[in-house]
Amino acid sequence: MNHDTFSAILAALTPDIVANLKRAIELGKWPDGRRLSEEQTKTCLEAVFVWEAKHLPEEERTGYIHHPKKEGEVCGSSHDDHHEQTVKFLH
């Protein structure tokens, strides 16, 4: 897909279309049951990521992981503190 075609598709996306793309990616198939090809999956993922980056705050984007700051911590200063965290997927 060339850059102009992809840009035109991105411009036409709505929140409902993005939700449908995300659902197709999750299920690996389109609403009519046809399976997504590897290329279609990659293209849909890229479209979702680009659309979300433009339209959603960071904490609402696919793949966002919240890292609460500890008192007195400077952003990114605590690399040796490893612990388990729950990941929350927003739809």
N, C-alpha and C positions, 0 to 999 in steps of 0.2 A: 504494500500500500504506500503510495507516495505521500509526501508531507502535506500537500494541499488537500488531498482527500481526507487524511486523518484530521486536519484542522477543521474541515467542514463538518465532519462527524462530531468532533468535540463541541463545536458551536451549536449543534442541534440537540445536544444532550439535555435532558431534564432530570430532576430528582427521581421521577418514576422510572425513566429509562435506565438510569444508573442502578437503581434497586433491582431491576430486571436483569441487568448484566451481572450484578453480584450474585444473584440467585442462580443464574445459568453457570457461572464459574463454580459455585458451591456444589451444584448437582452434577456438573460435567455434561449438561445437555440443555438444549433450548426448550421452551415451554411445549413445543409440539413433539418432544421426545427425541429429536435428532441429536446425536452426540456432538459436542464441540471438538473441533480438531485442535491440535497443539497450537497451531498458528492463531486460530480464533480465540483460544484461551489467553494467549499472550497479548493479543490485541485488545481484548476486553479488559484484562488486568491493567494494561497501560492506560486505556481510556478512563477507567475508574480512578486510578491513582492521579492522573492529570486533572480530571474534573474535580476530585475531592480537594486537591491542593489549591485549586482556584476558588472553590466555593465553600469549603468547610474550615472551621478552626482546627488547628493541629490535633487537639484532643478528641475530635470526632472522626478523624480519618482512619481508614482501614490500616491495621497494623500498628496503630499508636500504642505505646506502652508508657504508662504514667510512672515516673520516677520521682517520688516525693523527696524534697530536699530536707536534710537533717539540719537542726539548729546549728548555725555557724558555717554550714557547708557552702563552698563556692561551687557554682555549676561545674560538674564534671570532675570534681576533685577527689571523689571517693571511688576508686577503681578496685580496691581490694575488699570491698564489703559485698560478698555474694550471699544472697538469700533467695528463697522461693517467693514468687509473687503470682497472684492470680491475674490472668489476662481476660479482659472483658471485651466482647465483640459488640459493637453498636450497629444496629440496622436502621 
